[in-house]
Amino acid sequence: MKKAALLLIFAGLFLSAPACPLGRAASWSGVDETVIEKFAEKAGRTAREPFINTDQGDLLLFVFLLAGMVGGFIGGYNFRVLFPPKRRTGEEKHV
């Protein structure tokens, strides 16, 4: 019962998140713009292009795909360690 209630709460949060207005989020600037760029400019360091630009094409999607595959392989390989089988006691014998 607790699992079902928790599942419904998370489902409600995920379904209601797209209903939030996106216009307000644009008025807030991020930490990079407000804090880090100020200190970087005071120190004489300007912004530069990243070594691997993940904003172009589907490179970021491909990186997440690879990370998911590696994590899934590790989780699958160690499945019995992560989720050990339940031990049967002498009273619960099924015939």
QUIUR-V219186 format. One record per pair of residues at least 24 apart in sequence whose ideal C-beta (glycine too) atoms are under 10 Angstrom apart, sorted by the first residue. I is the first residue (numbers start at 1). J is the second residue. Records with the same first field share a line. If there is no record, write none. Layout:
BEGIN
I = J ; J
END
This chain:
BEGIN
none
END
